[in-house]
Amino acid sequence: AGYGARVMVAEEYRMGGTCVIRGCVPKKLFVMGSHVHQEIEDAAGFGWSIGEVSFDWATLVANKDKEIARLERAYTTNVEKSGATVAKARAVLEDAHTLRLATGEKVTAKYILIATGGAPNHGPVIPGIEHVISSNEAFHLKELPKRIVIQGGGYIALEFAGIFAGYGSDVTVVYRGENILRGFDEDVRKHVRAEMEKRGITILTGCTVTKVDKHGKDFTSHLSGGSSIASDQVMFAIGRHPAVANLGLETAGVAINPANGGIQVDGWSKTSVDNIYAVGDVTHRFNLTPVAIREGHAFADTVFGKRPVQVDHATIPTAVFSQPEIGTVGLTEEEARAQFSHVDIYKT
């Protein structure tokens, strides 16, 4: 819209996407709150005398909801102020230039940008999979679970493990690999695991949840090794899949990348159809908010700003709000050793 284009945004749920509504922002609020318990314990050493304390999960969730609602209003206002129209409806492709809104209205456009993001993926269907929650539901739990089993070893699993442990839950992490944080430096993986275990989080690697039984309000998670764990909640955070279903992609001729299940795009974020582009998690390239923003900006510059820009995905910084937190950029030691004959390692 800033380049003078006539723009419509079709959004079937809430404005702001994964990050604002059910991702980084509410997650960070939960993380910040979970640190307070530790700070209260540390306070005595600094001369503070703090009386009896209590924590109310419902208050945290309600205040988080207020902040998310405020942010959503801000995102909507920004889009409308730019001169774009917001359609609160799902849009489905009928051909390369035509979209049908859930309201029944048909819209035509010279260019179409798909940015539908992704959704939690529970993996293979197992008995009792209907009892398992994802990070989406974790933000809206009616009460704090006393015991929770979290399957996964990446960003989301470890962030929520730290969150629940900080609020006093008994947390067990189950991960199929030999160690958490696959793809990160070996030193970092070992350090984070050791620190999490020091905080009382149980980490079981080399196994998976094969079945979940429900008895009243309680659950039993059966593991591939033969053991089982009782809990009040079971959460899977084993990855996300691109939201490509029921968008009319096949009808319009938009190809899916067989390697990752996302929409196939070239270096300009162009799909197999000349006037249709895709950015962000729906392409399943680098599923990080700032990357999606950059890809969207490059699309606008290229197509409407007469300034062709390709996004360089080579060196992307990333942060994991585990406890302790991790920040990383560039090659891992393993990748560096694979590429170069000599590698210097510095530690402090």
C-alpha positions in Angstrom: 0.0 0.0 0.0 2.9 2.3 0.7 3.9 2.0 -2.9 0.5 3.0 -4.1 -1.0 -0.5 -4.7 -4.6 -1.3 -4.0 -4.4 -3.9 -1.2 -6.8 -6.3 0.5 -5.8 -8.5 3.4 -8.0 -11.6 4.0 -7.7 -13.0 7.5 -10.1 -15.7 8.8 -9.0 -15.6 12.4 -7.1 -12.8 14.1 -4.7 -10.1 12.8 -1.0 -10.4 13.8 -0.3 -14.0 12.8 1.4 -16.7 14.8 3.9 -14.5 16.5 1.5 -11.9 17.9 -1.5 -14.1 18.7 -0.2 -17.6 19.6 3.6 -17.5 19.4 6.5 -15.2 20.4 4.6 -12.5 22.2 2.4 -14.5 24.6 5.3 -16.9 25.0 7.6 -14.1 26.1 5.0 -12.8 28.5 4.8 -16.3 30.1 8.6 -16.6 30.1 9.0 -13.2 31.9 6.4 -14.2 34.5 8.1 -17.5 35.1 11.3 -15.7 36.1 9.7 -14.0 39.0 9.8 -17.1 41.2 13.6 -17.3 41.0 13.9 -13.5 41.6 11.9 -13.8 44.8 14.2 -16.5 46.0 17.2 -14.4 45.1 15.8 -11.3 46.8 16.8 -12.4 50.4 20.5 -12.3 49.5 20.1 -8.6 48.5 18.4 -7.7 51.7 14.8 -7.9 50.6 12.3 -9.5 53.0 9.3 -10.7 51.0 6.3 -12.1 52.8 4.1 -15.0 51.8 3.7 -15.1 48.0 1.1 -16.8 45.8 0.6 -17.2 42.0 -2.6 -17.2 40.1 -2.5 -18.7 36.6 -6.0 -17.4 35.6 -4.8 -13.8 36.2 -1.7 -14.3 34.0 -3.8 -15.8 31.2 -6.4 -12.9 31.4 -3.7 -10.2 31.4 -1.9 -11.9 28.5 -5.2 -11.9 26.6 -5.7 -8.2 27.2 -2.2 -7.4 25.8 -2.8 -9.6 22.8 -6.1 -7.9 22.1 -4.4 -4.5 22.3 -1.7 -5.6 19.9 -4.2 -7.1 17.5 -6.0 -3.7 17.4 -2.7 -2.0 16.7 -1.9 -4.4 13.8 -5.4 -3.9 12.3 -5.2 -0.1 12.6 -1.7 -0.1 11.0 -3.0 -2.0 8.0 -6.2 0.1 7.6 -4.2 3.4 8.0 -1.9 2.3 5.2 -5.0 2.4 2.9 -5.5 -1.4 2.7 -8.8 -3.1 3.2 -9.2 -5.9 5.7 -11.6 -8.7 4.9 -12.4 -10.8 8.0 -12.8 -14.0 6.0 -11.0 -17.0 4.6 -9.9 -16.6 0.9 -9.6 -19.5 -1.5 -8.1 -19.4 -4.9 -10.4 -20.1 -7.9 -7.8 -19.3 -10.5 -4.5 -17.4 -10.8 -6.3 -14.0 -10.4 -9.5 -14.8 -8.6 -10.2 -15.4 -4.9 -13.5 -16.4 -3.3 -14.0 -15.1 0.2 -16.0 -17.2 2.8 -18.7 -14.4 2.6 -19.3 -15.6 -1.0 -17.8 -12.4 -2.5 -15.3 -12.9 -5.4 -12.2 -10.7 -5.6 -9.8 -10.4 -8.5 -6.2 -9.2 -8.2 -3.2 -8.7 -10.5 -0.9 -10.2 -7.8 -1.6 -12.5 -4.9 0.6 -13.0 -1.9 0.1 -16.1 0.3 1.2 -15.8 3.9 -1.0 -18.2 5.8 1.8 -19.4 8.1 1.9 -22.8 9.7 0.3 -24.9 12.5 1.4 -27.3 15.2 2.0 -30.9 13.8 1.5 -33.8 16.2 3.3 -36.3 14.0 2.1 -39.8 13.4 -1.4 -40.7 14.8 -1.1 -42.6 18.0 -3.8 -44.0 20.3 -5.0 -41.2 22.5 -3.7 -38.4 20.3 -7.0 -36.6 20.9 -5.9 -36.0 24.5 -2.7 -34.1 23.5 -2.5 -30.3 23.4 -0.2 -28.1 21.4 1.3 -24.7 22.2 -1.9 -23.1 20.9 -4.0 -24.6 23.8 -1.2 -24.1 26.3 -1.9 -20.4 26.2 -5.5 -20.9 27.2 -5.4 -23.6 29.9 -8.0 -23.0 32.6 -5.5 -24.0 35.3 -1.8 -24.6 35.7 -1.0 -28.3 35.4 0.8 -29.7 38.5 2.5 -32.3 36.2 3.0 -32.0 32.5 4.7 -34.2 29.8 6.1 -32.3 26.9 7.2 -34.2 23.8 9.8 -32.4 21.6 13.3 -31.1 21.9 13.3 -27.8 20.0 12.4 -24.1 20.6 8.8 -24.5 21.6 9.1 -27.7 23.8 12.0 -26.3 25.8 10.5 -22.8 26.2 7.3 -24.2 27.6 9.3 -26.7 29.8 11.0 -23.6 31.4 7.7 -21.7 31.6 5.8 -24.5 33.4 8.7 -25.3 35.7 9.1 -21.6 36.6 5.4 -21.5 37.8 5.9 -24.7 39.9 4.8 -27.6 37.6 6.6 -30.9 37.6 7.9 -31.1 34.0 9.1 -34.1 31.9 10.5 -33.6 28.4 10.5 -36.6 26.0 12.6 -36.4 22.9 13.3 -39.0 20.2 16.9 -37.8 19.5 20.0 -38.4 21.5 20.0 -34.8 22.8 17.8 -31.7 22.8 18.2 -28.8 20.4 19.2 -30.6 17.2 21.0 -28.3 14.8 22.6 -26.2 17.6 26.2 -26.3 18.8 27.1 -29.4 20.8 28.4 -27.2 23.7 25.1 -25.3 23.8 23.0 -28.4 23.7 24.9 -30.0 26.7 24.9 -26.8 28.7 21.2 -26.1 28.3 20.3 -29.7 29.1 22.4 -29.7 32.3 21.0 -26.3 33.5 17.4 -27.5 32.8 18.0 -30.7 34.7 19.5 -28.6 37.6 16.1 -26.8 37.8 14.3 -30.1 38.3 13.1 -30.7 34.7 13.3 -34.4 33.7 14.6 -34.9 30.2 14.2 -38.3 28.6 16.0 -38.7 25.2 16.0 -41.6 22.7 12.3 -42.3 23.2 8.8 -41.2 22.1 5.3 -41.2 23.4 3.5 -44.1 21.8 0.1 -43.9 23.5 -1.8 -41.6 25.8 -4.5 -42.9 28.2 -7.0 -40.7 30.0 -8.4 -41.6 33.5 -10.8 -38.9 34.7 -8.7 -35.8 34.8 -5.3 -37.6 34.7 -3.3 -38.9 31.7 -0.7 -41.7 31.3 1.9 -41.4 28.6 3.3 -44.7 27.4 6.9 -44.5 26.1 8.6 -46.5 23.4 11.0 -47.9 26.0 8.1 -49.5 27.9 7.9 -47.1 30.8 5.0 -44.7 31.5 4.5 -41.3 33.1 1.4 -39.9 34.9 0.5 -36.2 34.4 -2.3 -33.6 34.3 -1.5 -32.5 30.7 0.3 -33.9 27.7 1.7 -31.4 25.2 3.4 -32.2 21.9 5.8 -29.6 20.4 7.5 -31.7 17.7 7.3 -29.3 14.8 4.9 -27.3 12.6 3.5 -27.9 9.2 2.7 -25.2 6.5 -1.0 -24.2 6.3 -1.5 -25.1 2.7 -4.7 -27.2 2.9 -8.0 -26.0 1.3 -6.6 -22.8 -0.2 -7.3 -23.8 -3.8 -3.6 -24.1 -4.6 -4.2 -27.1 -6.9 -6.9 -25.2 -8.8 -4.7 -22.2 -9.4 -1.7 -24.4 -10.3 0.5 -23.5 -7.3 3.1 -26.2 -6.7 4.0 -27.7 -3.3 7.7 -28.4 -2.5 7.9 -32.2 -2.2 10.9 -31.9 0.2 9.1 -29.9 2.9 5.4 -29.7 2.2 5.5 -25.9 1.9 4.6 -23.8 -1.1 7.5 -24.0 -3.6 9.1 -20.6 -4.3 12.2 -19.3 -6.1 14.6 -16.7 -4.7 12.1 -13.9 -5.3 9.4 -15.8 -3.3 7.5 -16.4 -6.6 5.5 -19.6 -6.8 5.1 -21.8 -9.9 2.4 -19.3 -11.0 3.9 -16.0 -12.3 1.7 -13.6 -10.4 1.3 -15.6 -7.1 4.0 -15.2 -4.4 4.4 -16.8 -0.9 6.3 -15.7 2.1 6.9 -16.8 5.7 6.1 -20.2 7.3 3.9 -21.4 4.5 7.0 -21.8 2.4 8.6 -23.8 5.2 12.1 -22.3 4.6 13.2 -20.5 7.8 10.2 -20.3 10.2 11.1 -17.1 12.1 9.0 -14.0 12.3 11.7 -11.5 11.2 12.5 -13.7 8.2 8.8 -13.6 7.2 8.7 -9.8 7.6 11.9 -9.4 5.5 10.5 -11.7 2.7 7.2 -9.7 2.7 9.1 -6.4 2.5 11.3 -7.8 -0.4 8.2 -8.9 -2.3 6.7 -5.3 -2.0 10.0 -3.7 -3.1 10.4 -6.1 -6.0 6.9 -6.2 -7.4 5.6 -2.7 -6.5 8.7 -0.6 -5.6 10.7 -1.2 -8.7 13.6 -2.2 -6.5 14.3 -5.9 -7.0 15.4 -7.5 -3.8 16.2 -11.2 -3.0 16.3 -12.2 0.7 19.7 -13.7 1.7 18.9 -16.6 4.0 22.5 -17.5 4.6 23.2 -16.0 8.0 20.1 -15.7 10.2 20.4 -15.0 13.9 17.9 -16.9 16.1 17.0 -16.9 19.8 15.6 -19.7 22.0 13.8 -18.4 25.2 14.7 -21.5 27.1 16.1 -21.0 30.6 19.0 -20.3 30.1 18.3 -18.4 26.9 20.3 -19.1 23.7 21.3 -16.7 20.9 23.1 -17.9 17.8 24.2 -16.8 14.4 26.3 -18.3 11.6 27.8 -21.8 11.3 27.8 -24.3 14.1 31.2 -25.9 14.9 30.1 -29.1 13.1 29.1 -27.2 10.0 32.4 -25.2 10.1 34.5 -28.4 10.4 32.6 -29.9 7.4 33.3 -26.8 5.2 36.9 -25.8 6.2 40.1 -27.6 6.8 41.1 -25.5 9.8 38.7 -24.1 12.4 39.6 -22.0 15.5 37.3 -22.3 18.5 37.2 -19.6 21.2 35.3 -20.0 24.4 34.7 -17.7 27.3 
